[in-house]
């Protein structure tokens, strides 16, 4: 009886989680032809390229910043380490669009929207990678690191040859969270006027008054999520 209740509860939870996607699916193919033609001819390629470029730059930036800071705070000793470790997670308490408002005063008028958006996301979201990499280095790689050092490896060689491959699943898990936040963000990209799927979905719904077309764009955005999830699963499971 208990097992049946758990099964029923699991099915209900699964349906509940999928319900937003199922709701969007009913609008697939229902967008007005003239609006969808306008989107495909003048907007879809640009927002796709913009989104891919943004994901790539944010991934690289948060991977480097989060991994290096995680390594320093897990396996290195320096004055103020405990305070520094706590300060590094503070950006998680601040919405990315607040960073965007603050950074507007620091960027010159000639700075591209792509650059400003990328830097803002990197500085706002790197703590996800920092926390995951720190856990990976400290819990899985500490003994391996000191073993490599005892065998004559330099710190740099031990990091790239031993620590990084072992901790990569943890790091990629943090990067996956970062990319999900990047795809879902609307405030930051709208402040910098950087066109992505979220801004296109909003403008399609509220400017073109087409919920159906906005839903179809949302489903296309979901394909990015599925692709990223498959990539993260593939690379994190490599031997």
The 8 nearest C-alpha neighbors of each residue, nearest first, counted from 0:
[[1, 3, 2, 4, 5, 6, 7, 8],
 [0, 2, 4, 3, 5, 6, 7, 8],
 [1, 3, 5, 4, 0, 6, 7, 8],
 [4, 2, 6, 0, 1, 5, 7, 8],
 [5, 3, 7, 1, 6, 2, 8, 0],
 [6, 4, 8, 2, 3, 7, 9, 1],
 [7, 5, 3, 9, 4, 8, 2, 10],
 [6, 8, 4, 10, 9, 5, 3, 11],
 [7, 9, 5, 11, 6, 10, 4, 12],
 [10, 8, 12, 6, 7, 11, 5, 13],
 [9, 11, 13, 7, 12, 8, 14, 6],
 [12, 10, 8, 14, 13, 9, 15, 7],
 [11, 13, 15, 9, 10, 14, 8, 16],
 [14, 12, 10, 16, 11, 15, 9, 17],
 [15, 13, 17, 11, 16, 12, 18, 10],
 [16, 14, 12, 18, 13, 17, 11, 19],
 [15, 17, 13, 14, 18, 12, 19, 20],
 [18, 16, 14, 20, 15, 19, 21, 13],
 [17, 19, 21, 15, 20, 16, 14, 22],
 [20, 18, 22, 21, 17, 23, 16, 15],
 [21, 19, 23, 22, 17, 18, 24, 218],
 [20, 22, 18, 24, 23, 19, 17, 25],
 [21, 23, 19, 20, 24, 25, 18, 26],
 [24, 22, 20, 25, 21, 214, 26, 19],
 [25, 23, 21, 27, 26, 22, 20, 218],
 [24, 26, 23, 27, 22, 21, 29, 28],
 [25, 27, 29, 24, 211, 23, 28, 214],
 [28, 26, 24, 29, 25, 215, 23, 30],
 [27, 29, 30, 26, 215, 211, 25, 212],
 [28, 30, 26, 27, 211, 31, 212, 25],
 [29, 31, 212, 211, 28, 32, 35, 34],
 [32, 30, 34, 33, 35, 29, 212, 211],
 [33, 31, 35, 34, 36, 30, 29, 37],
 [32, 34, 36, 35, 31, 37, 30, 38],
 [35, 33, 37, 36, 31, 32, 38, 30],
 [34, 36, 38, 32, 37, 33, 39, 31],
 [37, 35, 33, 39, 34, 38, 32, 40],
 [36, 38, 34, 40, 35, 39, 41, 33],
 [39, 37, 42, 35, 36, 41, 40, 43],
 [38, 40, 43, 36, 37, 41, 42, 35],
 [39, 41, 37, 38, 36, 42, 43, 44],
 [42, 40, 38, 39, 37, 43, 44, 45],
 [41, 43, 38, 45, 44, 39, 40, 46],
 [42, 44, 39, 46, 45, 38, 47, 41],
 [45, 43, 47, 46, 42, 48, 39, 41],
 [46, 44, 48, 47, 42, 43, 49, 41],
 [45, 47, 195, 49, 43, 48, 44, 194],
 [48, 46, 44, 50, 45, 49, 43, 51],
 [49, 47, 51, 45, 50, 46, 52, 44],
 [50, 48, 46, 52, 47, 51, 45, 53],
 [49, 51, 53, 47, 48, 52, 195, 46],
 [50, 52, 54, 48, 53, 49, 47, 55],
 [53, 51, 55, 49, 54, 50, 48, 56],
 [52, 54, 50, 56, 51, 55, 57, 49],
 [55, 53, 51, 57, 52, 56, 58, 50],
 [54, 56, 58, 52, 53, 57, 51, 59],
 [55, 57, 59, 53, 58, 54, 60, 52],
 [58, 56, 60, 54, 59, 121, 55, 117],
 [57, 59, 55, 56, 61, 60, 62, 54],
 [60, 58, 62, 56, 57, 61, 63, 55],
 [61, 59, 57, 63, 62, 58, 121, 64],
 [60, 62, 125, 64, 121, 65, 58, 63],
 [63, 61, 59, 65, 60, 66, 64, 58],
 [64, 62, 66, 60, 61, 65, 67, 59],
 [63, 65, 61, 67, 66, 62, 60, 68],
 [66, 64, 129, 128, 125, 68, 61, 62],
 [67, 65, 69, 63, 68, 64, 132, 62],
 [68, 66, 70, 69, 64, 65, 63, 71],
 [67, 69, 71, 65, 70, 66, 64, 72],
 [70, 68, 133, 129, 66, 72, 132, 67],
 [69, 71, 67, 73, 68, 72, 74, 66],
 [70, 72, 75, 68, 69, 73, 74, 67],
 [73, 71, 69, 70, 75, 74, 68, 84],
 [72, 74, 70, 137, 133, 71, 69, 75],
 [75, 73, 71, 70, 72, 137, 76, 141],
 [76, 74, 71, 72, 73, 77, 70, 80],
 [77, 75, 80, 74, 78, 72, 71, 73],
 [76, 78, 80, 79, 75, 71, 72, 81],
 [79, 77, 80, 76, 81, 83, 82, 75],
 [78, 80, 82, 81, 83, 77, 84, 76],
 [79, 81, 83, 82, 78, 77, 84, 72],
 [82, 80, 84, 83, 79, 85, 72, 78],
 [83, 81, 85, 79, 84, 80, 86, 87],
 [82, 84, 80, 86, 85, 81, 79, 87],
 [85, 83, 81, 87, 82, 86, 80, 72],
 [84, 86, 82, 87, 83, 88, 81, 89],
 [87, 85, 83, 89, 88, 84, 82, 90],
 [86, 88, 84, 85, 89, 83, 126, 90],
 [87, 89, 126, 86, 90, 85, 91, 84],
 [88, 90, 91, 86, 87, 92, 85, 93],
 [91, 89, 93, 92, 123, 88, 126, 124],
 [92, 90, 89, 93, 88, 126, 123, 124],
 [91, 93, 90, 89, 94, 88, 123, 95],
 [92, 94, 90, 91, 95, 97, 89, 98],
 [95, 93, 97, 96, 92, 98, 91, 123],
 [94, 96, 98, 97, 123, 187, 93, 99],
 [95, 97, 187, 99, 186, 98, 94, 100],
 [98, 96, 100, 99, 95, 94, 101, 93],
 [99, 97, 101, 95, 96, 100, 102, 119],
 [98, 100, 96, 102, 97, 101, 187, 103],
 [99, 101, 97, 103, 98, 102, 96, 190],
 [102, 100, 98, 99, 103, 104, 97, 105],
 [103, 101, 105, 99, 104, 100, 98, 106],
 [102, 104, 100, 105, 106, 101, 99, 107],
 [103, 105, 102, 106, 101, 107, 100, 99],
 [106, 104, 102, 103, 107, 101, 108, 100],
 [107, 105, 103, 104, 102, 110, 108, 115],
 [106, 108, 109, 110, 105, 104, 103, 111],
 [107, 109, 110, 106, 111, 103, 104, 105],
 [110, 108, 107, 111, 106, 112, 114, 115],
 [111, 109, 107, 108, 106, 112, 114, 115],
 [110, 112, 113, 114, 109, 115, 108, 116],
 [111, 113, 115, 114, 191, 193, 116, 110],
 [114, 112, 116, 111, 115, 117, 193, 53],
 [115, 113, 117, 111, 116, 112, 118, 110],
 [116, 114, 112, 118, 117, 113, 119, 111],
 [115, 117, 119, 113, 114, 118, 112, 120],
 [116, 118, 114, 120, 119, 115, 57, 113],
 [119, 117, 121, 115, 120, 116, 114, 122],
 [120, 118, 116, 122, 117, 121, 123, 115],
 [119, 121, 123, 117, 122, 118, 124, 116],
 [122, 120, 118, 61, 124, 119, 123, 57],
 [121, 123, 119, 120, 124, 125, 118, 90],
 [122, 124, 120, 90, 121, 95, 119, 125],
 [123, 125, 121, 126, 120, 122, 177, 127],
 [124, 126, 61, 65, 127, 128, 121, 122],
 [127, 125, 129, 88, 128, 124, 130, 65],
 [128, 126, 173, 125, 129, 130, 124, 131],
 [129, 127, 173, 65, 131, 126, 125, 130],
 [128, 130, 65, 126, 69, 132, 127, 131],
 [129, 131, 133, 127, 128, 132, 126, 134],
 [130, 132, 128, 134, 169, 133, 129, 173],
 [133, 131, 135, 170, 69, 129, 134, 130],
 [134, 132, 69, 130, 136, 135, 131, 73],
 [133, 135, 131, 137, 132, 136, 138, 130],
 [134, 136, 132, 166, 139, 133, 138, 137],
 [137, 135, 140, 133, 134, 139, 138, 132],
 [138, 136, 134, 141, 73, 135, 139, 133],
 [137, 139, 135, 134, 136, 140, 141, 133],
 [140, 138, 135, 136, 137, 141, 166, 165],
 [139, 141, 136, 143, 142, 162, 144, 137],
 [140, 142, 144, 137, 143, 136, 139, 145],
 [143, 141, 145, 144, 140, 146, 139, 147],
 [144, 142, 146, 140, 141, 145, 147, 161],
 [143, 145, 141, 147, 146, 142, 140, 148],
 [144, 146, 148, 147, 142, 143, 149, 141],
 [145, 147, 143, 149, 148, 144, 142, 150],
 [146, 148, 150, 144, 145, 149, 152, 157],
 [147, 149, 152, 145, 151, 150, 146, 144],
 [150, 148, 146, 151, 147, 145, 152, 144],
 [151, 149, 147, 148, 152, 146, 145, 153],
 [150, 152, 148, 149, 153, 147, 146, 157],
 [153, 151, 148, 147, 157, 150, 156, 154],
 [152, 154, 156, 155, 157, 151, 148, 147],
 [155, 153, 157, 156, 158, 152, 148, 144],
 [154, 156, 158, 153, 157, 159, 152, 160],
 [157, 155, 153, 159, 158, 154, 160, 152],
 [158, 156, 154, 161, 160, 155, 152, 159],
 [157, 159, 162, 155, 156, 161, 160, 163],
 [158, 160, 156, 163, 157, 161, 162, 155],
 [161, 159, 157, 156, 158, 162, 163, 164],
 [160, 162, 157, 158, 163, 159, 164, 165],
 [163, 161, 158, 165, 164, 140, 166, 159],
 [162, 164, 166, 159, 165, 167, 158, 161],
 [165, 163, 167, 166, 162, 161, 160, 159],
 [166, 164, 162, 163, 167, 161, 140, 139],
 [165, 167, 135, 163, 169, 164, 168, 162],
 [166, 168, 170, 164, 169, 165, 163, 171],
 [169, 167, 235, 171, 170, 166, 172, 236],
 [170, 168, 172, 167, 131, 166, 171, 135],
 [171, 169, 132, 167, 173, 172, 168, 131],
 [172, 170, 174, 168, 173, 169, 167, 175],
 [171, 173, 169, 175, 170, 174, 168, 176],
 [172, 174, 128, 127, 170, 176, 171, 175],
 [175, 173, 171, 177, 176, 172, 128, 178],
 [174, 176, 172, 178, 177, 173, 171, 179],
 [177, 175, 179, 173, 174, 178, 180, 172],
 [178, 176, 174, 180, 175, 179, 124, 181],
 [179, 177, 181, 175, 180, 176, 182, 174],
 [178, 180, 176, 182, 181, 177, 183, 175],
 [181, 179, 177, 183, 178, 182, 184, 176],
 [180, 182, 178, 179, 184, 183, 177, 120],
 [181, 183, 179, 180, 184, 178, 197, 50],
 [184, 182, 180, 181, 179, 185, 197, 178],
 [185, 183, 181, 182, 180, 186, 187, 197],
 [184, 186, 197, 188, 187, 189, 198, 183],
 [187, 185, 96, 189, 188, 184, 190, 95],
 [188, 186, 96, 190, 189, 185, 99, 95],
 [187, 189, 193, 191, 190, 185, 186, 192],
 [188, 190, 192, 186, 191, 187, 185, 193],
 [191, 189, 187, 192, 188, 186, 99, 96],
 [190, 192, 188, 189, 193, 112, 187, 116],
 [193, 191, 189, 190, 188, 194, 112, 187],
 [192, 194, 188, 191, 112, 189, 195, 113],
 [193, 195, 46, 198, 192, 188, 49, 199],
 [196, 194, 46, 197, 198, 50, 49, 199],
 [195, 197, 199, 198, 46, 200, 220, 194],
 [196, 198, 200, 199, 195, 185, 201, 183],
 [199, 197, 201, 200, 195, 196, 194, 202],
 [198, 200, 196, 202, 197, 201, 203, 195],
 [201, 199, 213, 197, 203, 198, 202, 196],
 [200, 202, 198, 204, 199, 203, 205, 197],
 [203, 201, 206, 199, 205, 204, 200, 198],
 [204, 202, 207, 200, 201, 213, 206, 205],
 [203, 205, 208, 209, 210, 201, 202, 213],
 [204, 206, 208, 202, 203, 207, 201, 209],
 [207, 205, 202, 208, 203, 204, 201, 209],
 [206, 208, 203, 209, 204, 205, 202, 34],
 [209, 207, 204, 205, 206, 210, 203, 202],
 [210, 208, 204, 211, 212, 207, 203, 213],
 [209, 211, 213, 204, 212, 214, 208, 203],
 [210, 212, 30, 214, 26, 209, 213, 29],
 [213, 211, 30, 215, 214, 209, 210, 216],
 [214, 212, 200, 210, 216, 215, 211, 204],
 [213, 215, 217, 211, 212, 216, 23, 210],
 [216, 214, 218, 212, 217, 213, 27, 219],
 [215, 217, 219, 213, 218, 214, 200, 220],
 [218, 216, 214, 220, 215, 219, 213, 221],
 [217, 219, 221, 215, 220, 216, 214, 222],
 [220, 218, 216, 222, 221, 217, 215, 223],
 [221, 219, 217, 222, 218, 223, 216, 196],
 [220, 222, 218, 224, 219, 223, 217, 225],
 [221, 223, 225, 219, 220, 224, 226, 218],
 [224, 222, 226, 221, 220, 225, 227, 219],
 [223, 225, 221, 227, 222, 226, 228, 220],
 [224, 226, 222, 228, 223, 227, 229, 221],
 [227, 225, 223, 229, 228, 224, 222, 230],
 [228, 226, 230, 224, 229, 225, 231, 223],
 [227, 229, 225, 231, 226, 230, 224, 232],
 [230, 228, 232, 226, 227, 231, 233, 225],
 [231, 229, 227, 233, 232, 228, 234, 226],
 [230, 232, 228, 234, 229, 233, 235, 227],
 [231, 233, 229, 235, 230, 234, 236, 228],
 [234, 232, 230, 236, 231, 235, 229, 237],
 [235, 233, 237, 236, 231, 232, 230, 168],
 [234, 236, 168, 232, 237, 233, 231, 167],
 [237, 235, 234, 233, 232, 238, 168, 231],
 [236, 238, 234, 235, 233, 168, 232, 167],
 [237, 236, 235, 234, 165, 164, 233, 168]]
